[in-house]
């Protein structure tokens, strides 16, 4: 299993707010070492690898994760879902899960 | 039956130019009865009309956020009676909603943005609605939001909720239809519709967060109009977002 995290880097070199929060979330829970690669989406650079990957996978916001294994490629836009799905952690409550996703990413409701 | 996740992209390409009814038929055939139509009380009624005429087993669900227009609630019930179907209506979790209102009041979205309120009133019930399903059908269209929905495929692995533990496929049969085509279908087949559309609403959501638009405005301008779309810091296309000016893209 190989896990890639796509993060957005702002013009000033900092992570976008949510990327920073999610990185900290992973570090605090001891999961940061489970991330095999970080790919950057550079603000104002539509050719940067993270933007290109987001376009290919139909993901609009950072951060997100791409997990590759024998079953192929799975995209996670929710860090909680990644953790419970891939790191064998107990399921989060539906409220926690709901607060972890961007409602604007969910078309059709 | 269900679709092999590895073949979804090829399937999307194959069905991209097909009639939405073909896509609905395929979806029900492959996933019925473990497939649900998401009915928001607006144009997605077209999907119910198509599915009812096709037949087969499918579910219909709605999310009652507690802030919908009375007209929308009445319409949901009218559709239930018109098509003689069961509609599973999901409500926000009381404890989480009471906490939000207690701490931030009833209109926190005007100051804090709509996302927390949407998460509790809409996303959490959606998670429960999707739990027993292997696939769902939505009414989203590319022309609803050129900035963010321009690449919607007619079928995809759900980009938000699919996981290794819960494979979830999302069908968007109307993705390539324009609003004009959709309304032609509604009129030609005398499909019931939400009366708010006659009062200038082009996008119908919660009452405090939706307002009528004029003909020169794009429909998404009727939603969360007090928020700056370009301020979505984590958007991967933020540098490419064209700001609305004078009601035009």
Boltz contact constraints between the chains, C-beta under 6 A:
constraints:
  - contact:
      token1: [A, 8]
      token2: [B, 234]
      max_distance: 6.0
  - contact:
      token1: [A, 16]
      token2: [B, 233]
      max_distance: 6.0
  - contact:
      token1: [A, 16]
      token2: [B, 234]
      max_distance: 6.0
  - contact:
      token1: [A, 17]
      token2: [B, 233]
      max_distance: 6.0
  - contact:
      token1: [A, 18]
      token2: [B, 234]
      max_distance: 6.0
  - contact:
      token1: [A, 41]
      token2: [B, 236]
      max_distance: 6.0
  - contact:
      token1: [A, 43]
      token2: [B, 239]
      max_distance: 6.0
  - contact:
      token1: [A, 44]
      token2: [B, 239]
      max_distance: 6.0
  - contact:
      token1: [A, 51]
      token2: [B, 236]
      max_distance: 6.0
  - contact:
      token1: [A, 54]
      token2: [B, 236]
      max_distance: 6.0
  - contact:
      token1: [A, 58]
      token2: [B, 151]
      max_distance: 6.0
  - contact:
      token1: [A, 58]
      token2: [B, 159]
      max_distance: 6.0
  - contact:
      token1: [A, 60]
      token2: [B, 148]
      max_distance: 6.0
  - contact:
      token1: [A, 60]
      token2: [B, 236]
      max_distance: 6.0
  - contact:
      token1: [A, 61]
      token2: [B, 234]
      max_distance: 6.0
  - contact:
      token1: [A, 61]
      token2: [B, 235]
      max_distance: 6.0
  - contact:
      token1: [A, 62]
      token2: [B, 234]
      max_distance: 6.0
  - contact:
      token1: [A, 62]
      token2: [B, 236]
      max_distance: 6.0
  - contact:
      token1: [A, 72]
      token2: [B, 6]
      max_distance: 6.0
  - contact:
      token1: [A, 74]
      token2: [B, 164]
      max_distance: 6.0
  - contact:
      token1: [A, 77]
      token2: [B, 160]
      max_distance: 6.0
  - contact:
      token1: [A, 81]
      token2: [B, 163]
      max_distance: 6.0
  - contact:
      token1: [A, 85]
      token2: [B, 163]
      max_distance: 6.0
  - contact:
      token1: [A, 85]
      token2: [B, 164]
      max_distance: 6.0
  - contact:
      token1: [A, 85]
      token2: [B, 165]
      max_distance: 6.0
  - contact:
      token1: [A, 94]
      token2: [B, 124]
      max_distance: 6.0
  - contact:
      token1: [A, 94]
      token2: [B, 127]
      max_distance: 6.0
  - contact:
      token1: [A, 94]
      token2: [B, 128]
      max_distance: 6.0
  - contact:
      token1: [A, 95]
      token2: [B, 96]
      max_distance: 6.0
  - contact:
      token1: [A, 95]
      token2: [B, 124]
      max_distance: 6.0
  - contact:
      token1: [A, 97]
      token2: [B, 127]
      max_distance: 6.0
  - contact:
      token1: [A, 98]
      token2: [B, 119]
      max_distance: 6.0
  - contact:
      token1: [A, 98]
      token2: [B, 123]
      max_distance: 6.0
  - contact:
      token1: [A, 98]
      token2: [B, 124]
      max_distance: 6.0
  - contact:
      token1: [A, 98]
      token2: [B, 127]
      max_distance: 6.0
  - contact:
      token1: [A, 99]
      token2: [B, 119]
      max_distance: 6.0
  - contact:
      token1: [A, 101]
      token2: [B, 160]
      max_distance: 6.0
  - contact:
      token1: [A, 103]
      token2: [B, 115]
      max_distance: 6.0
  - contact:
      token1: [A, 103]
      token2: [B, 118]
      max_distance: 6.0
  - contact:
      token1: [A, 103]
      token2: [B, 119]
      max_distance: 6.0
  - contact:
      token1: [A, 103]
      token2: [B, 123]
      max_distance: 6.0
  - contact:
      token1: [A, 105]
      token2: [B, 160]
      max_distance: 6.0
  - contact:
      token1: [A, 106]
      token2: [B, 160]
      max_distance: 6.0
  - contact:
      token1: [A, 107]
      token2: [B, 140]
      max_distance: 6.0
  - contact:
      token1: [A, 107]
      token2: [B, 149]
      max_distance: 6.0
  - contact:
      token1: [A, 108]
      token2: [B, 38]
      max_distance: 6.0
  - contact:
      token1: [A, 108]
      token2: [B, 138]
      max_distance: 6.0
  - contact:
      token1: [A, 108]
      token2: [B, 140]
      max_distance: 6.0
  - contact:
      token1: [A, 109]
      token2: [B, 38]
      max_distance: 6.0
  - contact:
      token1: [A, 109]
      token2: [B, 126]
      max_distance: 6.0
